[in-house]
Amino acid sequence: MSANILTVDDSASIRMTTRIALTNAGYNVTEAVDGADGLQKLKSGNFDLIVTDLNMPNMDGLTMIRNLRQLPAYMGTPVIFLTTESDGDIKQQAKAAGATGWLTKPFDADNLTKIARKVLGR
């Protein structure tokens, strides 16, 4: 059974690139346009992995992660940050909020699928 992945990014081109990479690797991908949209989709769906941007309108990635970690269904779900930020302080905040991994934009599609396979174990 293939895994369900939620991608959260306000950039349509990043969502498309992410969707193509993960769909080609055999995963089911659902897209959200910001953290608020992502949280809504998380509450009504069942996801095995979340790939999120940090800086987004309405709700940023850190706030979304803090909120999703309050939901029993997503306490242990892996979260990968996909962001232009490479600041160590931001990485620490992301880790404290519950992020599993970090990928800096621009990203390599193969790296994204490798990380997805690693954290999903499939």
N, C-alpha and C positions, 0 to 999 in steps of 0.2 A: 504494500500500500504506500502510495507516495505521500509525502508530508505536505501540510498546508502552511504556507508562509504568508505573513502579512508584511507588505512593504509600505512604509510611511515616509513620504517626501513631498514637499511643495513644488518640486521641479518635475514637470511632465516628462522631460527628456530623461532624467535620472530614473523615474518610475518605469519608463519604457525599457531602458537599458537593463535595469534590474529584473524586470519581468521576463525579458527575452532570455537573459542568462539563466535564471532559475527555472523557467519553463522548459528550456532546452535540456536542462539537467534532469527533467522529469518531475519537478515539483508543481503543486497547484499554488498559484499566486493570486492574492487579493490585494488591491491597492487602496491606500488612504492618502488624502491630500495634506493632512496636518495631524498633530497629536490628538485634537478633539475628535476628528473623524476616525482616527486610528482606535481610540478608546471605545467609541461607539461600535465599531466593527468587531473589536475584541470581545465585547460583551455579548454580541449576537452570533458570534462564530466560535470555531474551535481551531486554534492555531498551534503549530508545533515550533514555530520560530518567528521572531519579529525582527525585521531589518528596518531601522529608523534613522532619519536625519536628525540633527541636533537643532539647528536654527530654522524654525518654521513659524508662520503666523498662527494666531488663535491659541495654540498650545505647543510648546517646544518639546523636543524629544526627552529631555530630563524629567520634565513634569509628567509626561505620558508614562514613562517607566515607573516613576514613583507611584502613580495611580494604579498602574496595572499590577504592581507587586502587592497591592492591597487586595486584589481579587484572588480568592483561593485557587481558581483554575489556572492562574498564570504565575503563581509564586516561584515555580522552578523553570518556567519556559525560557529558553535562551533568547537573548536580545543582542543583536549586532548593531553597533552604531556605524553609520555610513556618513562621514562628514568631512568638511574641509578643515575643521579644527584639528590641530595636532598639539595643542597646548597641554602640558602635563597636568595642570590644575583642573582643566575641564575633564581630562581622562579620569582623574581621581574622583571627581564629582559623579561622573557617569558610572564608575565602578561602585561607588557608595550607593547610588540609586538602584543598582541591580543589573547593569550592563554586563554581558558575558564577554563580548569582544569588540574590536574596533577596526574599521577599515577606512583609510583616508581617501577622499576624492581628489583627483579623478582615480577611479578604481579599475582594476583589471577584472573582467568578467570571470576568468578562470579562478582568480583568487577568491571571489565571492562564492562560487560554487564549491571550492575546496573547503572554505570555512563552514558553509552550510552543511556539507557532508560530515565534517568533523564534529560539529556540535549536535547534529541530528543522529549521527551514527548510522546513516543510510544515504 
